[in-house]
Amino acid sequence: MRLPVRLVIALLIWLVAIPTLIPATPAQAAETITLRPSSANVGDELYITGSGFSHVYDYWVYYKTDGGWEEVLDRYDCTVDVDGYLRTDEFEIPASSKGDHEIRVCDDDDYRDWVAREDFEVKPKIEVDPDEGHMAMEIEVTGTGFASEETNIQILFDGAVVLPTQLFTADDYGTWEGTFDVPRASEGKHDISAKGNDTDEDEVEEADFTVEPGISVSPQEGYVGEIITVMGSGFAYRESNIRVTYDGEQVGEIPRAESDGSWETSFAVPPSVRGRHKIDAYGSSTKASEIEDKNFEVTPKVTVQPVTGYVGTTITVTGGGFYAEETNIEVRYDYNGSYDTVGQNIAADGNGSWGRISYVVPASKYGAHKVDAKGYQSSYEDVTEATFTIQQESLPSPTLISPANGGRVGFVAKATPTFEWAAVPANNGIAYYDLQVASDGEFLNLVLNVPITPEPGAENVTYTPQEALEYGSYYWKVRAVDRAEDVGVWNDPPYSFHAGLLPLWAFIVIIALIAVLIAVLVFVFVIRRKPYY
């Protein structure tokens, strides 16, 4: 019995001693990571270092965007040495809103199997394209790392809002885009930034924009004689002796630029042929070669002087912007729906100009009338027309003279009155008068309705109808119509008159009575006094 007890005791001692005989293995430390850097902008590169990892395992890296988890590195991009130190390749920060975004290192291709995690801070940033240019150039602005769906975002140029009325809104990932035209600014670098409801200007990594000397032209196409404005920016501080040229010829001079290097001038387009012409500028320190030329497109146009008047006005017609020495030019006037020839077989000079053709405006309706032209190389559609406007007039009612109001015309039965009234003054000239005669005051029963053409220069107008008026009462009125189709007012109230003193039957009765009376008198004084024999 002793042997088994001793064996049991020896076995227990051996089991207790086994752990002390086996070499000790150090415990595995927990995985930790460091983000390098720990904060940056969308699009910047980031890599991860760490410790406590197993070199026998594979690892993946996931990034938490506003739309969910995104794998940014796979197992081939993550390296662990035998000492458990992790080093990843670099990766770009995906589009994401400002603030903290979790980054996970996972031991499987599933963001839920993470072994280490750390927060990364996204900061807002501005990028511009292009990053250099001149005033009035359109610049594209891209903002990243703003708040998700941030509103009321404004673009700033050197701290000043460039588009007060234009606001931008970021998407779910804090990204937005916008454009603006470069304002007046001196030559050199300038800051472009932004701000919004959730982002202050000082939070944003601004972009640099280099202002170069340049000019803008407004308008960029037009006619000979048109006033165009040239604006310059990016010139040196208060640069002097600035010149503006048109096809190499000086057309403007600016004594000195503003302190921000900007300036402005205007000039009339000189006589020049149809097509493209170069506008440039230079100064005491800015060479013309540094300035990008601007094009101005000359198009042909007809001009009239004066532009308003009356029928009979003499206008002068000129043309510019045609082709050099263009021939067979014809000019026409819009004449009551058709056209009247103003001039033909006209030839332009070497600058594409022609003119000083005199033309008397014919009788035509008040309002706008176009004067256009064509040539051997230019169609009516190519040429910008001119407009002459015939002024509208208010014509007074004529002063009626005869028959007088309430008067009588003629003696017995029918009468043939002569109507007379004073001529109406009119700048457009009187074309005719409307004369109406009626047997009632409402002019429902017209007996005479005729247009009367006046004699030129006559102070009064007269008209005698061909047929006599029957005995009775009549009403008459007159109105003027000028050569521009202005219609005057009728005289009000109309005049009345009576045709004939007696009707025919009464006249016959009176004659008969007179005859009877004469017969009676003859009988009494002649026949009765004869002696009887």
Phi, psi and omega in degrees: 000334181291326184297312179299322180296316179296322178297319179297317180295318180296322179296318180296319179296321181294320179295324179290328184278340183305311181301329180284341180274338181274131179301141182283139176253127182296147181287146180287126179284155179292145181287134175227150180228157175230129179270132183232101359277176180269350176210145181189192182253160174303133181094343176288160181263146184221144170225167187234138169241157180195174179219165180083016181264161179262131182283355180266354181256160172260152182225150177234155178239132179239146182237134181270105175269181178288345179257000180131190183279139181229127177285123182251337177219139175256187187295337180280348181262358184240127183238134177234129179273180185293342179270001177087013179271128182263140173215122182257164169288167177280150174217155180276140177293122180292164176302124182198154183285167183291154181112192184279138175227130185283138174242131182240141168255123186241150178264017174206165181277057179211124185297343180280343181266057184270150177242343177206149181214156177202151178270139177242135182262124176267133180247148180288150184210153177242138172231145181232152177214120356284174180256013174206151181167198185233175181306142178077356175290139179279128182245133175268131182243132176238126177251135177229158177074017173278175180294150179299126180057032178295141183245173176056041178278133180236146178271138181241137175240113186053039176086352182255138179293129183267336180228080185301329184265356182250119182243146182244157181232132179282157176275191182299333184264009179077019182252142178210162179225150178199172178225158172203160177264135183300125178281178175299132180198153180286163181297140177123193185277144178220154183266134172243126182220194180200164175210159180210191181297328184247359185229125176274157181301321184288352176276340192269134171282109187284166177251149176267136175231129181261117178277125177253155178297137181196171180228157171231150184235134178217126354285176182260358172211154182174210191234163173299132181092347180289144179274123177241151183250132177245127178242136179242151176209166179077008174282172182292161178305116179050042178298142186252169173054050179275134181238143174246134182238150176235113186052039177087350180261134182293131178234353180204154180218132178240116184300321184201139177284165175288174181295336177269010177080012182258159178200168182207142176207165179226154176205158177272135180299121181287165176307124182202153185285165179298138178127197188269138179227150186263133173244130183221175178206158175202166180217195183293333179234355179250123181276152177299329180292341179278345184261130175286121180300147173249141180267141172235124184264117178271130177241150183289147182208148173259141179233140176237148174220130352287173182263349175226157179171209184229170171303132182096350177293139175268119179252155177249127184250130176228164179222151178209161179080015174278176176290154180302126177057031177296140185246180177056038178280130178239140180239138181223159181240131178291111192239091177051047178092347174238195184229144175245138182284126177269317180194156180210167183056041180267145179239136177280158177273190183294341177263007179079018182250152175208166171150198189064053174266127180269142183210132178266123183293123181280172176300120180200156189300143177302152182117194186276137175230130183273146173239115182232177186209161172217164178220189181298325182249350185242129178270170176301324180292332180286331190264130176283124185283160171257165180231129171248128184252120174278125184285142178275144181237152170261111183272130177286164176284145181292153174272118182280140182246307185211139000295145180292156181295121181083004183277177179240148179232131178081182184236298184244132174057233185293152178220147178243093182281156169253117181274136181220138177210162181281141179294145180265128176288140180206129179297327180276354181081139181279130177275314179193170174243141173268123177247127177234135175233132182223160178269002178222156183290343178270357179058041175274333181245086182283135174249347179207128179212094187225146170274138183242120177272123184281159172283135181302131176081356182288139179283326179237157179242135179233153177207131176241119181293156182284332181247143180287156177269141177295157178303134177151183180266143182221161176233143180219150180209160184220146170222157182257147173230123183268181185282356173257013178068022168287132181251123181281187181258150175290149174292138185222123004280161176290160177275152175241155175204166180242131179267118178085142177275322180228147171288165185297319182295322179293321179298320180295317180299316181297317179298318180296317180296320178297320179296319179295317181298318179297320180296319180296315180297319178299318181297316186288315189267346183246304188289314185291334183274358177292138178288150178265138179245000000 
